[in-house]
Amino acid sequence: MMESIYSNDNLEFSMSKEHRLSMDEDIYLSPDQLEFSSSSKDATESPAVAVTPHLSTEGSRPMTRWVLCLLLFFCLSLLSGFATLAFVYSGKQMQMEVLETQIKNTSIQLSVLRNGTGCDACAGGWKSHGGKCYYFSSRKLNWTQSRDTCVTLGGHLLIINDEQEQIFVSSHTSESHWIGLNDLEAEGTWVWMDNRPLQEHGVQFWFERQYGENEPDNSVEESLFGEDCVCLGEDNIPTNVWFDVYCYKKKRFVCETLAAFLDI
């Protein structure tokens, strides 16, 4: 029995010794083991944390420049588009003003026709003579502008067909006025607004100098382009004679159109 007790004591001592060794192993762990153990524990206990990788900004700079260039191009395109729209709108507005003027003049002429008394009918501001209506401007424009203005008013720059017409217009003008005669196409070939040569009309009223060259003289004193447009009078010389002058000078002008006639 003593042997049994002794063996039991040896067994307990042996188990106790193994238990102590196991505890000692748990206590005396290496640093690597401790770190791994701690990491494992943290991994199991701590919630998952998203890790954002570090991105380099060097590769994104060319992309940023490209985006800025694209935005700049887009802005410039928008500005160009707005400028084009503004130009188109301005042109349309000018056309509307011209149409409104033509409609107004047509309405006046129709009103005169409805209330006609058998005489030549002209719109307000126009003077009647020999079956035509004449408009004597109060503002000064160059020859091209004067031509275009007469068209918008429903007529054309003055064409003088005979001496009576010359006398009539000169009696209503006290200073130089543009008329519809020019040699813009070919120097020395004078044509009226209806494209008929001057010679076909049979009348000419060029100014003749007592000394020096007569009109037309195509002088280049004022412009190297010469003188290609005709006016009534010039400087202090009366309007019963013609002068060729530089087309971009500012002058008053005379428009004409056919008069409406109603026989009642």
RAWOJO-V295162 format. One record per residue. N is the residue number from 1. PHI is phi in degrees with one decimal (NA if undefined). PSI is psi in whole degrees, 0 to 359 (999 if undefined). OMEGA is omega in degrees with one decimal (999 if undefined). Layout:
n->(N:N)
phi->(PHI:PHI)
psi->(PSI:PSI)
omega->(OMEGA:OMEGA)
//
This chain:
n->(1:2:3:4:5:6:7:8:9:10:11:12:13:14:15:16:17:18:19:20:21:22:23:24:25:26:27:28:29:30:31:32:33:34:35:36:37:38:39:40:41:42:43:44:45:46:47:48:49:50:51:52:53:54:55:56:57:58:59:60:61:62:63:64:65:66:67:68:69:70:71:72:73:74:75:76:77:78:79:80:81:82:83:84:85:86:87:88:89:90:91:92:93:94:95:96:97:98:99:100:101:102:103:104:105:106:107:108:109:110:111:112:113:114:115:116:117:118:119:120:121:122:123:124:125:126:127:128:129:130:131:132:133:134:135:136:137:138:139:140:141:142:143:144:145:146:147:148:149:150:151:152:153:154:155:156:157:158:159:160:161:162:163:164:165:166:167:168:169:170:171:172:173:174:175:176:177:178:179:180:181:182:183:184:185:186:187:188:189:190:191:192:193:194:195:196:197:198:199:200:201:202:203:204:205:206:207:208:209:210:211:212:213:214:215:216:217:218:219:220:221:222:223:224:225:226:227:228:229:230:231:232:233:234:235:236:237:238:239:240:241:242:243:244:245:246:247:248:249:250:251:252:253:254:255:256:257:258:259:260:261:262:263:264)
phi->(NA:-62.6:-65.3:-65.2:-64.5:-62.6:-68.3:-65.1:-64.3:-64.7:-65.7:-62.3:-64.5:-65.5:-66.3:-64.8:-64.4:-65.4:-64.4:-66.3:-62.9:-63.8:-66.6:-61.6:-64.0:-66.3:-77.5:-96.5:-91.7:-73.8:-57.2:-63.6:-65.9:-64.1:-62.9:-62.7:-63.9:-63.8:-63.7:-63.2:-65.6:-63.2:-65.8:-82.6:-96.6:-81.4:-69.6:-68.9:-115.1:-73.0:-104.6:-92.1:-71.2:-80.8:-103.0:-78.7:-88.4:-66.1:-73.2:-85.7:-63.4:-59.1:-64.4:-64.1:-61.1:-64.1:-65.7:-63.2:-62.1:-64.1:-65.0:-62.8:-62.1:-64.6:-65.2:-63.7:-63.8:-64.2:-61.8:-62.7:-64.0:-64.6:-63.8:-63.4:-62.8:-64.1:-64.8:-63.3:-63.4:-61.8:-63.5:-64.6:-64.6:-64.7:-61.6:-63.4:-63.9:-63.6:-62.7:-62.9:-64.2:-63.8:-63.5:-61.5:-65.7:-63.4:-63.6:-63.4:-63.8:-64.4:-64.1:-65.1:-62.7:-66.1:-108.1:-66.0:-125.6:93.3:-106.0:-62.8:-106.4:-126.3:-68.4:-58.5:89.3:-106.1:-108.6:-95.4:-163.4:56.8:80.3:-126.8:-116.6:-124.0:-117.6:-104.9:-72.6:-104.8:-102.5:-109.5:-137.2:-75.6:-64.0:-63.6:-64.0:-64.0:-58.5:-67.8:-65.1:-61.3:-65.1:-65.4:-83.5:92.5:-140.0:-155.5:-58.8:-54.3:-115.0:-94.6:-102.0:-156.3:-67.8:-60.8:-67.0:-61.0:-63.7:-62.1:-69.0:-69.1:-73.5:-107.5:-130.8:-106.8:-143.7:-61.3:-132.6:-71.2:-126.8:-88.4:-119.7:-159.2:-128.4:-64.9:-74.3:-147.3:-58.8:88.7:-101.0:-86.9:-132.5:-88.3:-64.8:-89.6:69.0:-86.9:-63.4:-57.3:-63.4:-70.3:-81.9:80.7:-127.2:-144.4:-130.7:-66.8:-72.8:-113.2:-89.1:-70.7:-130.7:101.6:-78.8:-76.4:-79.4:-81.8:-114.2:49.2:-63.4:-110.3:-65.0:-90.4:-153.8:-67.9:-76.2:83.3:-125.6:-124.6:-126.1:-112.2:-135.4:-86.8:68.5:-167.1:55.8:-99.5:-91.2:-58.6:-88.4:-87.5:-131.9:-105.2:-136.1:-92.0:-138.3:-64.4:-66.2:-98.0:-72.0:-93.2:-143.9:-71.9:-150.1:-120.0:-104.7:-143.0:-155.7:-71.0:-83.5:-83.6:-128.3:-125.6:-95.4:-109.9)
psi->(323:322:322:316:318:321:324:319:321:324:314:319:321:316:321:322:317:322:320:322:321:319:319:322:321:326:315:69:154:159:320:319:320:317:315:319:316:319:318:319:316:323:327:331:325:145:160:132:127:132:121:122:149:122:138:137:352:322:339:346:314:322:320:316:319:320:318:318:319:318:319:316:321:318:317:322:319:317:317:320:318:320:318:317:320:319:316:319:318:318:318:321:320:318:321:320:319:315:320:320:316:318:318:315:320:320:319:316:319:322:320:320:319:330:22:157:20:6:171:131:123:152:163:137:354:149:139:138:126:38:10:163:138:137:121:113:156:344:161:132:167:176:316:316:322:317:313:324:320:322:317:333:359:19:214:164:149:133:120:119:338:176:324:320:320:316:318:309:324:332:344:9:128:357:174:136:144:145:172:45:136:163:43:325:317:126:127:350:96:129:150:180:337:13:12:138:152:323:332:338:337:356:141:141:46:145:134:125:146:324:133:185:138:168:147:138:355:47:144:17:322:328:143:344:350:198:116:2:151:143:163:121:167:137:241:11:134:167:13:5:162:151:141:132:172:128:342:11:150:123:163:172:163:124:156:156:164:141:149:139:129:117:107:999)
omega->(177.4:177.7:178.6:180.0:-179.4:177.5:177.6:179.0:177.9:179.3:179.4:179.7:178.1:-180.0:179.4:180.0:178.1:179.2:179.7:177.8:178.2:179.4:178.9:178.6:178.6:-176.2:-175.4:175.2:178.5:178.4:179.2:179.4:179.0:179.8:178.8:-179.5:179.7:179.3:179.5:-179.8:179.1:-178.6:-178.1:-175.6:-175.6:176.2:-179.0:179.0:-179.8:-179.1:-179.5:-179.8:178.5:-178.3:177.5:-179.8:-177.7:-178.7:-177.3:-177.5:176.3:178.4:178.7:177.9:-179.3:178.9:178.4:177.3:179.0:178.4:178.4:177.8:179.3:179.1:178.2:177.8:178.1:178.5:178.5:178.3:178.6:178.9:178.3:178.4:179.2:179.0:179.5:-179.8:179.4:178.1:178.8:179.3:178.1:177.6:178.0:178.7:178.1:179.1:178.9:178.2:178.8:178.7:179.2:-179.9:178.0:179.3:178.2:-179.9:178.1:178.1:178.2:178.9:-179.1:-178.3:-176.0:-178.7:-179.9:-179.8:174.3:-177.3:177.4:177.9:179.4:-179.1:178.0:179.2:-176.7:175.1:173.1:179.0:177.9:175.3:-176.4:178.4:179.7:-172.9:175.1:179.1:-176.7:178.7:171.9:-172.5:-178.6:178.7:178.4:177.1:-177.9:179.3:177.9:178.9:179.6:178.2:177.6:180.0:177.8:176.1:-172.5:170.6:-178.2:-175.4:-178.0:-176.2:179.0:178.5:177.5:179.8:-178.9:-176.0:179.8:177.9:-179.8:179.9:179.5:175.8:-174.2:177.7:173.0:169.7:-170.5:179.1:-178.6:172.5:-178.6:-177.2:-179.0:-177.5:179.2:177.4:-174.2:-179.9:176.7:-177.8:177.2:177.9:175.8:179.0:-179.6:-175.8:-178.0:-179.1:172.9:179.0:176.2:-176.9:179.5:178.2:179.5:-179.0:176.7:175.8:179.3:-175.1:177.5:172.8:-2.8:-176.3:178.0:-178.4:177.4:179.8:-177.8:179.7:177.2:177.6:178.9:-175.8:-173.0:-178.0:-170.5:177.5:173.3:178.5:178.6:-177.6:-178.3:-178.6:-175.5:-174.6:177.6:177.4:-176.1:173.9:167.5:-175.4:177.6:-170.2:-176.3:171.3:-179.9:179.2:168.2:-176.2:179.4:174.5:174.1:174.7:179.2:178.3:172.9:-178.0:-179.2:-177.8:-178.6:999)
//
